[in-house]
Amino acid sequence: MAATLTSVTRELDDAFMNTFYEIRSESIDNILEATILTLALKEYGCFKSYMGGTYGWTSRARYGQKTTQRFQEGSTVTQEIQPAVTFPHLDWRYWCVDINRSLIDDAKNSGPYQIKSYIAERMEMARDALVQDLETYLFQWGAYYSAPKQINGLYDICAPYAAISTSGSGSSSDSQASGTSNGNLNRTNDWWKNWIMRDGATEAIATRVAGPTTEPHTLNLVTDLEHLYNCISANMESPNFIITKQAIYETYQEEARDKLQMVRTAFNKKAFDLGFESCTFKGATFTYSAKITSNYIIMLNMNHIDFNYHPNVWYEMTPWKDQANQFDRVSYIVCMSPGLATGQPRRHGICLYTA
């Protein structure tokens, strides 16, 4: 008996769905291992399954500070009543990519061999879109577009000295000293600031200013890196991932060529095996991305970065829908996450050179 249009459509529905769930885990790995930043987030355990709730990320931040009192016989002592903690939080954000089919394409690809290549082609297009857009989002910030907002990115957890202007329809990024994009807490609070280093700055440890850069970076990069690294570390917990633009990365390779650390950490080895270029600075992975075009150097402690995702809405495929008055059908691969967040901004820092 010849296959009918209805049976072919149903067969392809089932084939798409079955294939999707057969390759889903591998596809997620491929997406997260496609760029150096998502690979780092994956390998350092930043991706975390987070089941439901009003907010996609919450934390506890200690901001009250006590002081001791000296006393002697007959002294009157006072008490300081201060709030001990506050609760930063981020809303869920959503994004998707569509998979399209038409009656004509279904009919042309109804044979057993054609079905496989037909499905693979469309899955690959969807995967590539997710890879490219996820990388773009992570090197921007949540308010880059007005609505709907995208997931939070690097400049939400590690804000520069001056806000970065958007080319989208949204608003500029936070600056290090103002804005609430990381957890809806105001960066005017010194305890909720990341470190910065820039040309002309005056060192102020209390407000997380590491001081001035020594221009140009082509001559003084290593010295500045060491100072920012030490300010962030405070001789306690150090950054373990540094990312910058290609030109600065190459400057570091050239300036430190004689003493370049060729030690392969577990992450560096994984990155090398996947074809990514990296070296180390004081044990931290040092790498670059084409998505950074300004003279930024971003130092991160990956132990204090979260990328929560909803396990029921993370690279999931929706049922097929018929388009009204058309012979097309569409399904969506959907994702749900607030993006990058940190409960310890002081563990991260950003440096900007003017030259």
N, C-alpha and C positions, 0 to 999 in steps of 0.2 A: 504494500500500500504506500502510495507516495506521501511524503511529508507535507503537511499543510502549513500555511503561514503561521497559524497559531502554535502548532507544535514546534516549528523552527524557532519562533520567538521564545517559547518556554524553555527549549533546549539551551538557547544561548543565555537566557537569564540564569539558569542553573549552572552553566559552564563558567560564566563570569564570576558568580558568587563562590563556587567551589574553588576555582583557581585563585581568587583573591585570598581566601582563608588558608589555602595551601602555602601561598608565598608571603602571607602577611608578616610573619615574624622576620623573615629574611629581608623583606622590603623595608621594614622599620630599621633594621640594622644598616641596610644600604643607605638609607636616608641620613641616619645619624653619623655614618662614617664617611659621608661624601665631602664634608668640609672640616677644616682643622678645628674650628671652634666647637661644632656639634660633636666631633669626636672627643674633644677634651671634656665636654659636659657629660658625655656618656661614660667615658673611662674613669672619671673622678666621682661618679655616682651622683651627679647633680640631677639627673632625670629621676623623678620620684612619683610613683602612683599615689594619687590623692583623691579619695572617694568623696565626691559631692560636697554639699554645703553651700552657703551663700557666697562665700569667698573661695577663691582658688588658692590662696596662700595666706597664712597667718603665722605670727611669731610673737615672741615676748621680747621686749627691749627694756633693759634697766636704764632708767635715766635719773632717778633720785640719787643724790650724793650726800653722805653724812660727813661731818667733821668731828674730830675728837675734841674734848674739853680738858683743859688742865684745871686742877682744883687743889685746895689745901684745906686744912682744918678751918671750919667756919664758912667755907665757900658755899654759894648758892649756884646750883647747876641748872641748866635749862634743857629743854627737849626740842628737837627738830622733827616736826611731822611733815614728811614729804611723801608724795606718791612714789612707790618703789618701781613699778613697771608700767609700760603701756603696750598696746597690742596693735602693731602694724598689720595691714591686710591689703590684699589686692583682689580685684574683681576678676571673674573668668573672662577670657577672650576666646573668640571662635574664628576659625577659618576653614575653607574647604576648597576642593578642586573637583571639577565636573568630569564625568566620563560620558561621552555621547555616542549614540548609535542611531542608525536610520534603517527603515524597512529595506531600502535598496542595498545597503551594506550587509545587513543580516542575510538577505537572499544570496548575495554574491559569495558570502563566506560560510555557507551552511554545511560544507563538507567537513569530514573529521580532521583533515590536515589544515584546512583554511581557518577553522574555528580557533585552533591553537595560536596561529600567528596573528589573527585578528584580535584576540584577547591580549596577547603579549604586547602588541603595538600600542594599544590604548592604555594599558597599565603602565607601560614605560613612560608615556607622555605625562600621565598623572604624577608618577613618581618624580620625574624631572622638575615639574612645576613646584612640587612640595619642597624639594631640595633647594631650588633657587630662591623661592620666596621666604623659606625659613631662614636662610642665611641673610637675606636682605633685612628681614625684620630684626634679627639679632644685632645687626650693626646700625640700627636706628633706635627709636624710642617709642613708647606706647602711644603718645599723642601726635605722632608724625602725621596722621590723618585725623580729621575731626570726628567722624563717625562712619561706620563703626571703628572703634580703636583697634589697633593691632596689639600683639603681645609686647610686653616690655622687653627692651634690649639692653645692650651693654651700657649705653649712656643713661639708663635709668638707675643702674646699680653703681655706676662709677661716673658721676657727672663731671664735666670739665669746668674750668674756672669761669668761662663765659658760655652762655647758652648758645647752642648751635641752631641756626635757622633751618626751617623745613622747606623743602621744595614741594611738599604735598599740601593738602588743604587744612592741615592741623596747626598746631602751635609749636614754638621752639622747644628744645629740650630744657630740662632743669639746668641750673648752674650749681656749682658746688655749694653755694651758700643760700640758695633759695629754691623753692619748688617742693612738691610732695609726691613725685612720681614713684618713689620707692616706698611702698607700704602706706601711703597717705599720711606720712609723718613729715613735718616741715624740716627742711635742711637748715633753717636758721638755728636749730639746736646743734651745738657743736658736737654732741655725742652721736649725731645722726649724719655726719659728714664723712665722705671719703677723703683721701689725701690728694693734694694737687701740687704740681711744680710747674712754674712758668717763668718766662722772661720778665724780669723786673719785680718779681714778688719778694716780699720780706718774710723770712722764716718766722712762723708762729705756730709752735707745736700744739698749743691749746685749740687752735682752730683748724688743725690738720693742713697747714701750709708748709711744705717741705723747704720752701725757699726758691731762689731764682735758678733757672737753667743757665748754663755757661755757653753762650752762643759762640760759634756755630756748632751744631751737633756733630759735624764731621771731625771735629778736633777734641771734643770733650765728652763724648757720649758715655764712656764707661764710668767716669767719675760721677756724672749726674745719676746714672743708673744705680750706682752703689749707694748714693745718698738717699734717693727716694726709697730704694729697697730697705735700707736700714730704718728709715722713719716709719715705714709701714710695719716692719717687723717688731720694732721696739724691743729687740732682743728677746722676743717671745715666740710669735708665730709668723712665719714668713710667707710671702707670695710664692706660688708654685707654677704660675702660668703667666707669661708675658707675651703680648701680641702688639704688633705695630705695622707700619706700612713697609713695603718692600725696600725702599731706598734706605730707611733707617736700619732695617735688618741687615742689609748689605754693608752699611757703614760699621755696624757692630762686628760683623765678620772680619772686615778689613782692619779695624782698629785693634781688635783683640786677637788677631790671627796667631800671634806667637804663643798666646796663653789661652786660646779658645778651648773651652771644655768640650771634649769629644765623648764625655761619659754618656752612655745610653741608659736613661732611666727606663722603667717599664713602659711609661707612656711614649717617650721618644722612640723606643723600638717599635711600638705599635704604629705610631705615626709614620715612621720610616718604611715599614712594611707595606703601608697603604699608599706610599708615594708622596708623603708630605715632607717638606723641608723644615728642619728645626735643629737647634743646638741648645746649649744650656747656659744659664747665667746664675752663678751661686746655687746650682742645683735645680733651678726653676727652668721649665721649658721656655725657650725663646723662639718665637716664630712670627710669621707675618700673614696678612690677608690683603687681597686686592680691594676689599671693601673699605679699608682705611686709606683715605686719600690725603688727609691732613697730617701734620707732623706729630701725631699722637703716639705715645707709648702707654699702654694700659697694663698695669700689674694687678693680677687677681689672685686671691686665695680661693681655690676651687672648693675647699672644705667648707666654705661659708657662702656658697651660691646654691640656690634651689631653682629647678625648673620643674614645677609640678604639672602633672597632666591627669585628666580624668580617665581612668582605665576603661570606662564604657564608651567614651567618645574620643578615642585616640587612634587615628588611622582606621576608622570604621567606615564600612560601605553601607549606604542607604539602599532601600529597595528601589527598583526601577520605576520611573514615572513616565507616563505618556504625556506628550506635549499637546495641548489643546489645538485641534484643527490641523495637526501636522502628523507626519509619519516618523517623527523622531522620538527617541526615548533617552532619558538622562538619569544617571545615578551620581551621587556625590561621595567622595571620601572626606570625612569630617574630622576635625581635631578641636580639642578644648583644653586650653591652658592659659594661665595668666602671663606666662613667659618668665623672664629672669627676675629673681628677687634675692635680697640678702638681708639678714638680720644683723650683720656686722659690717657696716660700710667702712669702718676704720681699718679693715683688713685688705682694702683695695686702694689703688692710687692711679692717677693719670698725669702724664707729663706732656706739655705742649712746647715745641720749639717754634720760634718765628723763622728760623733759618737753619 
